[in-house]
Amino acid sequence: MVTGLGVVAPSGIGVEQHWATVRDNAVSVSPIDGYDSSAYGVHVAGQVPGFVPTDFVDERLLVQTDRWTWMSLAAAAMAMDDADYDPAEHDAYDTSVALAAGSGGNAFGQKEMTSLYGRGPKAVTAYQSIAWFYAASTGQASIKHGTKGPASVLVTEGAGGLDSLGHARRVIRRGTPTVLAGGTEAGLSPYALACQSVGGMLSPGQSAETAYRPFAATADGHVPGEGGAVLVVEDADAARRRGAPQVYGEVAGYAATHDAASATAPSEDPAQYARAMRLALADAGVGVDDVDLVIADAAGVPVLDEAESRALGEVFASRVTTVPVAAPSGLVGRLSVGGSALGAATALLCLRDGVVPAVGNLQDPGPVHAARGLELVARPREADVDVVLVCARGLGGFNSAMVLRRHAPDEEDPS
């Protein structure tokens, strides 16, 4: 079960700021700060306003680490506060860290490479060897909180946030009662944008309204973003014993598949993506009519949105009613691993408060999606939400799906 959430995202710092943005359906992308990004074919991005690293990270550690690690440390601290969980109050081997990573410490790496080519090898600090590394956030969180449970990093691009949660479930089943899972991303440095621009999927739109438009017939790509979420995932019995203050929901089912696609030529065949969804539903023991909401990947690239629509249409073909489909990523941009982690966190808030969010920045999606039995939600609304299917894809052929379910406390023994 998930007992704590920590969010650092363009939609807000902290769970309630993020949730207010989602409920208001407020697009939270803006012109890229700090340099002219037009040479990379992108003008706007999902940036985290008001993030002050020193509020969460010791200044001595700032010089050793990258922005994505600062955000992971901040989100982890907020998640543990939310769960009222302090690793120091438990055996060190009872807490694990399993975070996902996307582009690693790209800004730190760019700075060090600039020093290398401008001033020579002696100008490169020893921290370059650890700050850029994919496992940096996992390692730094483990060190900061003194955890000695299995430490892991999941590197599956946009699917990584869900994969880390799926891995957390495996770790718990193997005997470690508590896992910090999820992940953040900070891929907005010039170096990171140069890497992303190779794929040709960045929208050239110059405003929030004209850039990332998931499922629009005239969509022309996505905008990148930074941030994400960290979740406290616990063994149910352990959470009960320690008196966890709340349970957002249960990780009921999870599956991952791979379609052997190139990172620069993603597959347009929905077969493996649909298979991941079916396997996750089967793992959770729920049918298509039990699903109250789908949180979609929403790539913002027409051929990929079409593939996702086809996959969902095939999976839910036997459903009696239309299935509500939301995409909070349309509000904040695509955050790589942080996006799927944030999608899971958002789904859990939907369970908590009974809310169906919208497809962010939904514009003229066309009739084909409705013909497949999909309701692309235009405005948030209150509704009974007990089961959510969260879907994610990562460049390179990764497909993941997760079923999150409302927690039903055991009935008290009347004796």
C-alpha angles and dihedrals in degrees: 000000000000113000103167139036131195121184133189107170144131085264092061148302108267131023098274095048090051093046093050090054092050093048090049090048088226117170108229107192125112143173111300112263128224104024144024105274097179092102088065093054096249132096108175134043143172103266128177108241119210097011108155109187094200089063087071109015130058111246090236089061095046093073090052099049144051131245093258090058091048088055093047091050090049094048092046092051091050092047092053092046089051091051092043086233123147115181089207089067091059137055108286090237092056094075126066132185118214110167129165126233134203118176096354121215095341098156092049090047092050091052092050094047089050088054091048095053095037102043107010137253096306089065091064112095125226088244092072089079092061108022097066095040118114092234094052096102093045091048096045093048090049092050095045094052098034095238120164102178118114109305119208143170123206116207107188100123113230093002092056098095092058092041091055090054091048089050090048089058090053092049091051092049088053092057111275105118101202132039133180104216139169125060149225135232135204104184100151101103117113089253092052093048091049089056093047094047091063090072093059093225101113115109115238090209113134099209138044091253097050100040123059107025110164116212093000115144088229097042114145105187140297137283121239123239145183135232134043140175142282121209133198107228117190142182105257096234093047091050091051093048093053093043100243107207095229144359115217094190148301130276094233103168141005138176139168131196136176130220099193092239126158118251089235095042109039118196118266090196109102096197099102093039090053089046091056090053093049092047092050092050091048091048089054093045093234131128129224091260090058094062113100098181142010121210102206130209090231102191095188089224110114098227092046094045088050091051091050092048090051092048093051091044091054095046094048097036093116095048116122096218134029116277118234111237122195133179115192087177087078087071098052109022128248109310099186107223090358091060097061091042089051090047090056092047090050091049090054091052088051088056092047097051105024097244132145108206125207138249099267115242092001110186129173099327094177128230100279095086094052089048087060092055096260124135108204098205111233099186132021115256140176116257142144106279117183103144128035128185111208117197131192140171131199128204110260096048104296118150124180136174132183134188115214117190135193111259114247108200115223112261113254117255104255090214 
